[in-house]
Amino acid sequence: MDPADGIIRQAPESEPGSSPPIRSSLRMAATLLCAGVLVSLLAGIFHPGAASANDHVAAFSEYANSAAWTGIHLGQFVGMAILVAGLLVLFVALDLHVASNSLDITPCGIDHINGWTNERSD
């Protein structure tokens, strides 16, 4: 859509014959998102959980006796960091812009937001 007429527009196309940059960016975003979930799940598999979560003394004793507790939580943190990186790449890859004239709220009775010059003759 034309930016003057429409609400949402995409970034311009790349030159013919080459792979559009959005496709490689979307592939990178999907890879990061899947890798982040996979790393978090793999780290979570090793999380100690034999004791009931409602039995706090037993649960925290189990966590304290776990030699891999730090590595497990570091793995979960890295997985979430990779997932957030994937979301950021996806945000940049979509490259959507909202045209300023799409926020027309005149039907609500507000003509100018900054100056509050609402001159309705009700």
Secondary structure as UniProt FT lines:
FT   TURN            3..5
FT   STRAND          8..9
FT   TURN            16..17
FT   HELIX           21..45
FT   TURN            53..54
FT   HELIX           56..65
FT   TURN            67..68
FT   HELIX           69..94
FT   STRAND          97..98
FT   HELIX           100..103
FT   HELIX           106..108
FT   TURN            113..115
//
